[in-house]
Amino acid sequence: MLAAFEKSWQQYLAGLVQTLNTDGLTTLASASAALNNSNNGQQVAQSLSTGNWTLFAPNNQAFSSSPMNLTSDPTSVLDLLSYHVVSGNFTDQTSPYPNITLGRTLLNDSSLVRLEGNESQVLAWSNGSDGLFVLNNGTTVPVVNKTTYQNIQVLVINSVLQIPQNLSDTLANSTYDVTSVAGGLSSINIPTTDSTLLDVLNNAHGITIFAPNNTAIASASCISGLLPNNTALIALFGNHIINGTTVYSPGFTNGNNYTSASGEPFAFKTNSSGVYVSSAGSNWARIMRSDVLTSNGVVHVIDSVLLDTKVNVSAAVSAYQSATSVATSTTIQTGPVGVTPTTSAGH
């Protein structure tokens, strides 16, 4: 039985490599063939041989332009390939931009992914006037061709996707226009510790941040007024954070309730100009860019500071405990993240 199973997935992998070669994706084919050279790579190949998958497949030009050396570090290559594979086949459900669809990838290396419940990292994409495109590291990567191999939908892209970085590096990326938030978080010291608020958020497992853009921070007189009061600043920024839960944009309108790290309830509304968020009935801030992925969560860029410095410790603790409990559930999501999921047996 075991020998037959091993032969089956090896034949499957050989067929996938042949298909990629036939379609001119020879560099990706070589990297895929190398899955057979390590135990972790074999596990990935075995996973692909059952269920449905979507492979975002960089073409040869993409690899030639990438700094990644596909022969230098087998673990890094496996991580990179894993981030290009999404569980499920549902890109036909992709809504038009600015709506974003997200799917769980095979990337779950704990040195690169620190989401709640040891979840795998996600990939984000949308549908524009020219078709599907991936949102990756502040850029858009178009799907330029499509093919299939048995249970895999192969979407050819012209760039190698970058794995989401840690929170500090993400906030420091000028593309997102939130560098002032990074400076603010790193200047707030947590009492009785040697850590800043940014340090704490970097080490969190599952975090959602509504990050005011640089213009919003510059025009927010309330922040300068709170500067002598470290406790009030922690409360203010805490009402821009969901602790222990990564909430991607589809979750804004799925009927769930979310509580801030300071214990205040978030509210969302949508109209013709976009999606807005508020903390406990404070001002409404428009979400200018959603689903900026990090290694341990997600950032949504907003156009104003949420003017809420209230704190409800018991509500914050309860919300975090609830999030921790939910994160222990063991299901594999094979549909869009944040939408009513399709799940299979636990992993």
N, C-alpha and C positions, 0 to 999 in steps of 0.2 A: 504493500500500500504506500509506504513512505517513498520508495523508489519511484513508483508511478507518479506520485505527486511532484517529486523533484523534477522528473523528466517533463512533466506537464508545464511547470512554470518556466523551465529553461527553454522549452520549445516556444513558449509564449514570448519570452524575452528576445529570442532569436528572430521571431517574426516581427516584433516591434522594431528591432534594429534594421531589418531588411526594408521595412516600410519607410523608415526615416531616410535610409540611404536612397531608396527609389525616388523619394520626394525631394532629394537634393539637400537634405539636412544632415550632411555627413559628419559634421563636428559633433552635433548632438547625438548622432548614432554611435559614434565612438565612445562618448562619455556614458551613454546608456549601456553599451556592451560591458563597460567596466563595472557595472553593478554586480556582476557575477564574481568579482574578485575580492569581495569582503562580505562578512556575515551581515552587516547592516544593509549593504547594498542588495544582498539576496533577499532580505526581508522586504525591502521596498519593491523588488521585482515580484515577489510572491503576492504582495498586497495588490499590485496593479493587475494581476491576472484574474482577480475576482471583483465584482461590483462594477460601477461606472465611474469614469474619471475624465477630467479635462486637463490636457497638457498644453501649457503655453510654451510653444517651442521656438526658441531663438534660432534664426537662420544662420548660415555660415558667416555672413557679413557681421552679424551681431556679435558673434564670438570673436571675430578678428579685431573688433573694436573694443573688446572688454579687457580689463587688466587681469582677469582671472586666468591663471595657468591651469589648464585641465589635467595636467600630469603631475603637478607639484604636491598636492595635498589631497589624498582620497576623501578625507572627512569633509573638507571644505567643498569639494566638488559634489559630494553626496548631498550636503546641506543645500547647495545652490540648486541642484536638480530637484530636490524635494520641494523647494519653494515655488517651483514652476508647475507643480502638479496639484490640482484641486480635486477634492473628493466630490463626486457627483458629476452630472452632466445637465446643467440648467442654464447655460448662457442664452438659450432662447427666451428665458424669462427676464432678461436684462431690460430695465426701463430706460427711457431716454435721459441723457444728462440734463439737469444736474443731479438726478437720482443716481445713486451708486449701489451696485450689487457687490456682495462680498461672499467669498467661499473659503472653507478651511483647506489649507494645503497639507502636505505631508511633513512639513518642517516642524519638528518638535525637539530639536537639540536644545537642551536646557541652558547651554552656554549662550544661545542666541534668542531664545524665546522664554519669556517669564510671565506668561498670561495666567490668569486664575485657573485653578483646577488642572494645571499642566496642559491646557489646551494647545493645539497646534496653531501656528501663525496663520493669518488670513491674507488673502489677496483681494484687491479692490479693482473693479472695472466698471465701465459704463458704455452707453450706446450713443454715438454721435451721428452727425449727418453722413459721415463716411464709413460708419460701421462701428464695430466694437473697438475699445481701446482700454488699456490697463493704466491705472494711476499708480505711479511708482516713483518715490523719492522726489516729488515735486514736478515730475514730468509726465507726459502722456505717451504711451507706447501703443501704436496702432496694430491691430490684427490685420495682416496683409494677405493671408491665405488660410484655407481650411482643408483638412483631410481627416480621415478616420482610420483607426486600426482596432478591429474587433470592438472592445468595450471602451475605447479611448477616443474622445474627440480631440483632435490635434489642431490647435490654433497657432498659426505661424506668426511670430512677432519679429520686429527688426532691431530689438535691443535685448540684452541680458538684464533681467530684473534684479534689482538690488534688494537684499534682505533688510527689513526695517531695522533702524539703528536704535540705540538707547535714547531715553527721553532728552538728556542734556544735548546730545548731538543733533537731535531732531529740532529742538527749540532754537538751536544755534544756526540752523539752516536759514539763510536770509530769504530763500524762496517763499517761506511761509509767513514772513513778516511778523514774527512773534519773539524776536530776540530780546525785547524789553521785558517780556514775561520771564525769560530765563534769568535775566539780571535781577529781577524782583524776587523770584523764588530763592535764588542763591544768596540774597542779602538778609533773609528772614531766618533767624536762629530759633531752633526748637528748644524750649526750656529744659534744663537738667540734662541736656545732651550736648555733644560737640558737633551735631549735625545741623545742616540747613534744611529748609523745607524742600529744596530741590534734591538734596541727598535722600531724604525720606521717600520722595516720589520716585526717584531712580530705582530704589530698592523694593518698591511695591510690586506685588503680583496681581495684575489687573487694575488698571487705573484709567479714568476718563477725565480729561481736562478740557474745559471750555476756556480757551486762551484768548484774551483780548489782544488785538493786533497792536502794532507799535503806535499808531495814531490814537487808538483808544486809551492806551496807557499814558501817552503824553498829554492828553486832554482831560484826564481824570484827576481833578483837583482833590478828590476825596483821599487819594493815596498819599499825597504829600501831607495832607492834614492828619493822617494816621501814623505818619512815620515815627513819632516818638513812642507809639503804642504798639509794641510787638504782638501783644495778644490780639488786638483788633485787626492787625494785618493778617495774622494767621486765620482769624475768623473770616475775613473778607476773601482771601484766596481759597480758603476751604470751601466757600460757597460757589467756587468754580470747578470743584473736583468731586467725582464719584469714586469712592474708595472700595476696592475689591471687586469691581465690576467694569468690564470693558463694554461700553455702549456705543455701537456703531450707528450710523445715521438711520438705517431702517428701524432701529429701536425707538426713535423719537415718537413714532406714531403707531406703535403696536399695542398700545393700551397699558403698558407697564408703568409703574410709578418708581421714580428714582429719588433718592435722598442724598444730599451733599455730605461731604466729609465734616462739615460743621453742623449737620443735622437738619438742614432746611430742605423743603420739598422743591424739586424742579418742576417747571411747567413748560410745555411746548405748544406752539401754534404755527399754523401754515396759512399763508395767503398768496396772492399772485406775485408778491415780491420776494418770497422765499420762506425759510423756516426760522423761527425765533425761539429763544430760550429765556426763561426768567427764573430767578431764585426767590421763592416765597413771596411772589407778587411784586417783586422789585421791578425796575425798568426792564423792558424787553430788548434783547440784543439779537441782532441778525447773525445767523451762522453763515459766514462768508466762504469758508472752505471746510468741508467735513472730511472725516476719515483719513486724517494724517496718521499713518500707522507708526507705532513704536514697538520696541522689543517687548514691552510690558503693558501695552494698552493702546490708547488712541487719543489724538488731540483734535478738537474742533475749533477753528479760528472764528472769533466773534468780533463784532464791530464796536462794542462798548463794554465797559466794566460793569459787572452785575453789582449794583449798589446795595449789598446786603451784608451787614456785619453781625447779624444775630447768630446765636449758637444754641443748639439743643443737643446736649451731650448724649442723653438717653436715646434720642432718635438716631444719632450718628452711630452709636454702638450697636443698636438693634439692626440698622441697615447693613452694617459691616458683617455682623454675625450671620444675617440672612444670606448675604452674598457669599460668604465662606461656605455655608451649608449647600447652597445651590451649586457652587463650583466643584463639590465633591462628586456630583453625579457623573456617571461614566457612560456617555453616549457618543456615537460618532455622527457628526452632522453631515448629511449628504445633500443638503439643499441650501438656499441662500441664508447667510447668517443674519439674525435679527428678524427674520420672517418665520412664520410657523414652520418648524423644522421637520425634516424627514430623517429619522434616526434608525440605526441598526444596533446590533449587540455591542455592549461596552468593550472598551479596550483597556 
